[in-house]
Amino acid sequence: MNLEHVAQRLAMSPRTLQRRLGELGTTWREEVEAVRQEHTMELLRATDLPLRSVAARVGYSDMRALRRAVRRWEGRAPRDIRNEAGLAPTPMGADAGT
């Protein structure tokens, strides 16, 4: 979903939505990032989906972008989060290099 679509669903202009978010001390980009982070962490902890699939589901262009984001948020690799959650790596190296 993009800003224009969400604004339309809320029956306001994109600029009004941006202004209202600003009044709440946040931005569209920060909110998108927060939702991506929450959804990514949930998928990493609760599924054994390949990182390509996780990246696609949360809107990243590829696994590298996902890995960078997870390192920024958590300070560690996606595989470390999966290991902590007790999930085994996906067969055939689908998560290689995580």
N, C-alpha and C positions, 0 to 999 in steps of 0.2 A: 504494500500500500504506500502511496505517496502522499505528500502534504495536501495536494489539490483534492485528491479523492477523500481524504479524511475530513477536510474542511467542508466539502460538499455534503458529506454524510451528516455533519454537525450543523448544516444550514448556515454556514458563514463563509466569508471569503478567506483565502489562504493568508492574507495579510492580517485579518482579524484573529485567526487562529494563532499566528506567530506572536501577535501582540499580547493575546491572553496568556500564552505560555510564558512570555517574558514577564508578565505581571506576577506569575507564579514562581519566577526565578529559574526558569528552565528554557530550553530551546527544542525545536523539532528534532534536531540532530541528537541532542542528549537523550531525548525520549526514545528515539529509534534505537540508539546504542544500548539503553537500559533494557529494552524489550529483547533485543538480540542477545545480550548477555544472559538474561534470565533463561531464555529459551535454549540457548547453546548449552549452558551448564546443566539444565534439566536433561537434554538429549545425551550429553556426555556421561552423566551419572546414571541414567536409567535405561539406556539402550546400548546396543553394540553396533549401531549403524556405522558404516564407513565414514571417515571424515568428509569425503566428497559429498555424501548425502546430507550430513549435518550442515556443511557449508551452504549447500543449495537450499535447504529448508529455512535457514535463518537469513538468507539474502547476501551471502558473500560470494564473490566471483570464483573463488577456488580455495583449496585447502590451505595454501600459504597465507592467504588473508585471514582465514579462520585461526590458524596457529598464532599469527601475530596478535590478533585480538585477544585470544585466551591468555597469552603471555602478558599482555598489557593489563588485563583484568586481574589475573590470578598469580602472575609471576612464575608460572610453570607451564609445562607442555600439556596438551590435551591427554596424552597417554598417562601422565601422572594422575590426572583427575580420574581417569577411568580405573587405573590401578587402585587408587584410594577407595573407589566405589565397589571394587571387587569384580569388575567386568574384565573378561579375557579379551585379548586383541582379536579383531576380526580375522578369519582364516585367509590364507593366501596373501598376506602382506598388504591388504587393502589400506591399512593405517600406517604403512611403512613411513618412517621419517617423522613421526608425530612428536 
